[in-house]
């Protein structure tokens, strides 16, 4: 894998930005390996968590901004044309908007603990024009908690990088595989309303 210390805090920051722009890069690996560096006295726990959280927020702002620029109303032609592949119809988008208007903030917070979902949730938050500071606040709080857990796991394990890879890599592949299977099932069984 990589040596957290040789990358330094800036390396952690940019890896966490990329982890949220390109979801298959696992934050579990990045931050838990950072936790091992903390256990070895090579990094500071608090600074590592803050840097990782800042990278997470910046990475999520990328997708939030794309959603915001696209906007809720511009979705209609896309849904009409590509609804089958998105497995959505306009009625579901309207339900999503109503839900997001009421529960968007807590949803963003909860999704911070879900693989892949923690990145994807930024798109509807932007589409539904969740206010910037509200989005940043919920994203930062959820990310802070998640990063504390990950760094704590790496610190507690005190394992070698190779040991971490043995349990992180299969977990990441299993999650990605499950997402692909669920998506294919939705595409094959999806029927538009009317």
C-alpha positions in Angstrom: 0.0 0.0 0.0 1.5 3.4 1.0 3.3 4.8 3.9 1.2 7.5 5.6 4.2 9.3 7.0 5.9 9.8 3.6 2.7 11.4 2.2 2.3 13.6 5.3 -0.8 15.5 6.2 -1.1 17.2 2.8 -1.0 13.7 1.2 -3.8 12.6 3.6 -5.8 15.7 2.7 -5.6 15.1 -1.0 -6.3 11.4 -0.7 -9.4 12.2 1.2 -10.5 14.8 -1.4 -10.0 12.1 -4.1 -11.8 9.5 -2.0 -14.9 11.6 -2.2 -14.5 12.6 -5.8 -13.7 9.0 -7.0 -15.7 6.8 -4.6 -13.8 3.5 -5.0 -10.8 4.9 -3.2 -11.5 3.8 0.4 -11.3 6.2 3.3 -11.2 3.2 5.5 -7.7 2.4 4.2 -6.5 5.9 4.2 -7.5 6.9 7.7 -6.8 3.5 9.4 -3.3 3.5 8.0 -3.0 7.0 9.3 -4.1 5.6 12.7 -1.2 3.1 12.6 1.1 6.0 12.0 -0.4 7.7 15.1 0.2 4.5 17.1 3.9 4.6 16.0 4.2 8.2 17.1 4.7 9.4 13.5 1.5 11.5 13.2 -0.8 13.4 15.6 -4.3 11.9 16.2 -6.1 15.3 16.3 -4.3 16.9 13.4 -4.8 13.7 11.3 -8.5 13.6 12.0 -8.9 17.4 11.2 -6.9 17.1 8.0 -8.9 14.0 6.9 -12.2 15.7 7.7 -11.2 18.9 5.8 -10.3 16.7 2.7 -13.7 14.9 3.0 -15.6 18.2 3.1 -13.7 19.6 0.1 -14.2 16.4 -1.9 -18.0 16.4 -1.2 -18.3 20.0 -2.2 -17.2 18.9 -5.8 -20.4 16.8 -6.2 -22.6 19.2 -4.3 -21.6 22.0 -6.7 -22.3 19.8 -9.7 -25.7 19.0 -8.3 -26.3 22.7 -7.5 -25.4 23.8 -11.0 -27.5 21.2 -12.7 -30.5 22.0 -10.4 -33.7 20.2 -9.7 -35.7 21.6 -12.6 -33.1 20.6 -15.2 -33.4 17.0 -14.2 -36.8 16.5 -15.9 -35.5 16.0 -19.5 -32.7 13.7 -18.2 -35.2 11.6 -16.2 -37.6 11.4 -19.2 -34.8 10.2 -21.5 -32.5 8.2 -19.1 -35.0 7.2 -16.4 -34.6 3.5 -17.1 -30.8 3.6 -16.6 -31.1 5.8 -13.6 -34.0 3.6 -12.4 -36.0 6.7 -11.6 -39.1 8.5 -12.8 -40.2 12.1 -12.2 -42.6 11.1 -9.4 -39.7 9.6 -7.4 -37.7 12.8 -7.9 -40.6 14.9 -6.6 -40.7 12.5 -3.5 -37.0 12.9 -3.1 -37.3 16.7 -3.1 -40.1 16.7 -0.5 -38.0 14.3 1.6 -34.9 16.4 1.2 -36.7 19.6 2.1 -37.7 18.1 5.4 -34.9 15.6 6.3 -31.9 16.6 4.1 -29.5 17.6 6.8 -29.8 14.5 9.0 -29.7 12.3 5.8 -26.4 13.9 4.8 -25.1 13.2 8.3 -26.2 9.5 8.3 -24.9 8.9 4.8 -21.4 9.9 6.0 -21.1 6.4 7.5 -22.1 4.5 4.3 -19.6 3.4 1.7 -20.2 5.0 -1.7 -23.4 6.6 -0.2 -21.3 9.2 1.6 -20.2 10.6 -1.8 -23.4 10.0 -3.7 -25.5 11.9 -1.1 -23.8 15.2 -2.1 -25.4 15.2 -5.6 -29.1 15.3 -4.3 -28.0 17.8 -1.7 -26.8 20.0 -4.4 -29.7 19.3 -6.8 -32.2 20.2 -4.0 -30.2 23.4 -3.3 -29.4 22.5 0.3 -27.8 25.7 1.7 -24.0 25.7 1.5 -23.3 26.1 5.3 -25.9 23.6 6.2 -24.4 21.0 3.8 -20.9 21.8 5.0 -22.0 21.5 8.7 -23.7 18.2 8.4 -20.9 16.8 6.2 -18.2 18.0 8.6 -19.8 16.6 11.7 -20.5 13.2 10.1 -17.0 13.0 8.6 -15.4 14.0 11.8 -17.1 11.2 13.7 -16.3 8.7 10.9 -12.6 9.7 10.7 -12.2 9.5 14.5 -13.6 5.9 14.3 -11.2 5.0 11.4 -8.1 6.5 13.0 -9.1 4.9 16.3 -9.4 1.5 14.6 -5.9 1.9 13.0 -4.5 3.1 16.3 -6.1 0.3 18.3 -5.1 -2.5 15.9 -1.5 -1.4 15.8 -1.4 -3.8 12.9 0.9 -3.7 9.9 -0.2 -2.2 6.7 -0.4 -5.6 5.1 -2.8 -6.8 7.9 -5.1 -3.8 7.3 -5.2 -4.6 3.6 -6.3 -8.2 4.4 -9.6 -7.0 5.9 -10.1 -3.6 4.1 -9.6 -4.7 0.5 -12.1 -7.6 0.6 -14.7 -5.4 2.4 -14.4 -2.6 -0.2 -14.7 -5.1 -3.1 -17.7 -6.8 -1.5 -19.4 -3.4 -1.1 -18.7 -2.3 -4.7 -19.9 -5.7 -5.9 -23.1 -5.4 -3.9 -23.8 -1.9 -5.3 -23.3 -3.2 -8.9 -25.6 -6.2 -8.3 -28.3 -4.0 -6.7 -28.0 -1.5 -9.6 -28.3 -4.3 -12.3 -31.3 -5.8 -10.4 -33.0 -2.4 -10.4 -32.4 -1.8 -14.1 -33.7 -5.2 -15.0 -36.8 -5.0 -12.8 -37.6 -1.3 -13.1 -40.9 -0.3 -14.6 -41.9 3.4 -15.1 -45.2 4.7 -13.8 -48.0 4.8 -16.3 
